[in-house]
Amino acid sequence: MRQEMRSAGEGRAVEARPAHDRPTIGLALSGGGARGWAHIGVIGSLRDLGIEPDIVCGTSIGALVGAAYVTGRMDDLADWLEQLRRRDVVGFLDVTLNGGFIEGKKLFDFFRRHFQDVAIETLPRPYAAVATRLDNGQEVWLREGSMLDAVRASIAFPGLFTPAVHNGRRLVDGVLTNPVPVSVCRALGADVVIAVALYPNLLGRRLSQQKQRSALPSVQAPMSVSEGLIDKIKRTLVQSTATIMGPSREETPSVLDVVASSVEIMQLRIMRSRMAGDPPEFMITPQVPALGFLDFHRATEAMEAGRRAVDRVRSELEAFKAGLSE
């Protein structure tokens, strides 16, 4: 494990354990696109139970929510998300064709203006964002330097966001190598790991969409964020180039849907394999199949799903919490 940290180029020696008798608690937050806002509901419910993790590690959207939590800005993030609308999300999508559809500059310029950036090594508790080297597929643990730069690298979903350049290396989304960073929490000293895994529910999402269409045959469904992004991309291209986006027939998925679903399938396989070898002590699995990958404006639904997921394992968590005070 230490070899992995050295090869990642961002690791330091494992920190000394906090000065208390109870087990050190790690929180591993998975990737999952807009469904990742469920992490906010999970963390809020854990906090209500009196469970505060000592170590926080996140992949992709989990890295972003984890960063907000360890910097004390999670409530501010939740308040902003509850006011976010679809048109706001589309407005953040700065279209490019250089390494991905979205450059990400608009979004992270906004975060830099409204959420203070900090050096990771100055945080009050260990934090790591997981990314993947594009040149060799190596897993990278980002544990030093700019928090927002680390998050930007961790969320660089292949084909959607352009790769991030970090210390001279091109990095993409950590879901390609470690979708739920249980192993990172262990390496940083966690005795007990609470993992929040956003399992792709491809069949459930498809059935949900079909049910909605059959129930409301005469109602035009609102345009999703991915559809809005595709429209935005098409407007930036000449007609001959725009055909790469594929036909507009309803039964034909867009290129973004194909890419997102394909990576989610791969993410699920990697997730199952890695956690079979190193399972967490607690697994929390929010169910939000109806959310599209880019439906970031539907945070209220995702956060509520996170709270419901904690309720399903509440008795086990309460027993764990009671054991800590004995």
C-alpha positions, 0 to 999 in steps of 0.5 A: 500500500505504501508503494502505491502511495509513493507511485501516486506521487502525492502521498505522504507518510500515514498520519498518527492516529487521533488522540482518542481511544475509539477506533479511527473512522474513515468515510469513503465516498464514491463517484456517480455523477449527479447521484453523488449529491446523495452523499450530502444527505448521508453525511448529514444523517451520520452527523445527526447520529453523532458519527463524525469521520476522522478521515475522508476520501472521495472519488469524483463527485465524492471528492467534491462533497468530501472537500466541502465537508472537511472544509466546513462548507457542506451546508453552504453547498447544500443551500446552493444546490437547492436553488440550482436550476437546469438552466444554471447547470447548462450555463456552467457547461463550457463546450469544447472539443479538446479532450472532452465536451466540457472544459470545466473552467466556468464551474471551477471559476465559480467555486473559487469565487464562492468556496474558499480554496485551501491547501489539503495538507492544512486541513484538520483531518486527513483527506484524499481525492482519487484520480487516474493517470491518463498515460498509464492508468495508475491510481493517484491519491491527491493529498497535497496542494490546492483542494479545488485542483484535486477535485477538478482532477478527480471529477474529470469523467472520460469523454465529458470533462477534459483531463486535468493537468496536475504536477505535469501529469494528465489526470482523469476520473478516479472511478476508472481505478478506485470507485469507492476508496475504501483502500485509501481510508485504510492506508490513512489509518482508518480502523472502521470504514463507512463506504457510500456506494452509488451503484449504477442502476441501469435497468431500474433507470430504464424501467423508470423512464419507460414507466414515466413515458407510458403514464404521461403519453400526452405530456412533453417531458422537460429537457434533461441536462444531457439533452441541453448539453447536446443542443449546446454542443450542436450549436457550436459545430457546423452541420456536417460535424454535428452528425457525430452526436447521432440521430435525434430519434428518441429510441437512440441514446446520445453519445453522452448517454452511451459514454456515461452508461459504459463507464458506469458498467465498468465502475460497477465491475471494478467496485465489486472486485475491489470491495470483495477483497477489502470490504468496508465495515458499513456499506450505505447505498443510496438508490436514485435510479431516476437521476440522469448523470448530469441532473445536478439540479435535482439535488433535493431528490438525491440528498433525500435518497442519502438520508433514506439509505442511512435509515436502512442501516440506522440500527447497525450504526446506532449499535456501533455508536453505542459501542464507542461510548462504552 
